Amino acid sequence: PAHALPGLAGTAICRRLRAAGDWTPVIFLTARDDEVDRVVGLELGADDYVTKPFSPRELLARLRAVLRRTSGVSAEQPRTLGAVTLDPARRTVTAAGTPVQLTSTEFDLLAHLMARPGRVFTREELLAGVWGYAAHAGTRTVDVHVAQVRAKLGPDSVIRTHRGVGYAADA
């Protein structure tokens, strides 16, 4: 339609942002007001979903609410979960204060999980977000890398398996 985004649909853009671990605030502004469309947008990781017509006052209030929820969260700030601290800017990890040597991919995997503590990622989401692979590429590599990160973190590992679903970083 003439009113749609050029090139990619908003859902595809949101999916790519979230798969890449980018937690930039996302608000859908759309004429699509079916419940299914709203649920899909929110499940893809949108922070809000506003349907047309809307008033400028309502949009401003929703923008302020999303910014309140997301302000102060920087991708470059160190994150601590349990005994594990990950510093994205320096690309360092410590477990109980002891430096842990991770490969670049292992670091990216742990950073991706720790960016959203408690959020369960499927193997396919991790493949897309960490490796940039399509879901059909095979998920065994995710399991192998998770095992390697767990071994290196030892008893302080924050990666949990959610059987039949995927992995999450939990304290």
Residue pairs with C-beta under 8 A, 6 or more apart in sequence:
3 31
5 13
8 16
10 28
10 30
10 41
11 40
11 41
11 44
14 26
14 28
14 41
14 44
14 45
14 46
15 44
15 45
17 23
17 24
17 26
17 45
18 44
18 45
18 129
19 125
19 128
19 129
20 128
20 129
21 111
21 112
21 115
21 129
21 130
22 75
23 70
23 73
23 75
23 115
23 116
25 47
25 66
25 67
25 69
25 70
26 45
26 46
26 47
27 46
27 47
27 48
27 49
27 50
27 62
27 63
27 66
28 41
28 46
28 48
28 49
28 50
29 50
29 52
29 54
29 59
30 37
30 41
30 49
30 50
30 51
30 52
31 51
31 52
32 51
33 51
33 52
38 49
38 51
41 49
42 49
47 66
47 69
47 70
48 62
48 65
48 66
50 58
50 59
50 62
75 88
75 115
76 88
76 89
77 88
78 85
78 86
78 87
78 88
78 89
79 85
79 86
79 88
79 114
79 115
80 86
81 114
81 117
81 158
81 169
81 170
81 171
82 156
82 158
82 171
83 95
83 96
83 97
83 156
84 93
84 94
84 95
84 110
84 114
84 153
84 156
84 157
84 158
85 93
85 94
86 92
86 93
86 107
86 110
86 111
86 114
87 93
88 111
91 104
91 107
92 99
93 99
93 100
93 102
93 107
93 110
93 153
94 100
95 153
95 154
95 156
95 157
96 156
100 152
100 153
101 152
102 110
102 149
102 152
103 148
105 130
105 131
105 145
106 145
106 148
106 149
106 152
108 130
109 126
109 130
109 142
109 145
109 146
109 149
110 149
110 159
110 169
112 121
112 126
112 129
112 130
113 121
113 126
113 158
113 159
113 167
113 168
113 169
114 158
114 169
116 169
117 168
117 169
117 170
117 171
118 168
118 169
118 170
119 168
120 162
120 165
120 166
120 167
120 168
121 129
121 166
121 167
121 168
122 165
122 166
123 139
123 142
123 143
123 166
123 167
124 135
124 139
125 166
126 142
126 166
126 167
127 133
127 134
127 135
127 137
127 139
127 141
127 142
128 134
128 135
130 142
131 137
131 141
142 167
146 159
146 161
146 167
149 157
149 159
150 157
150 159
153 159
158 169
158 170
158 171
159 167
159 168
159 169
160 167
160 168
160 169
160 170
161 167
162 168
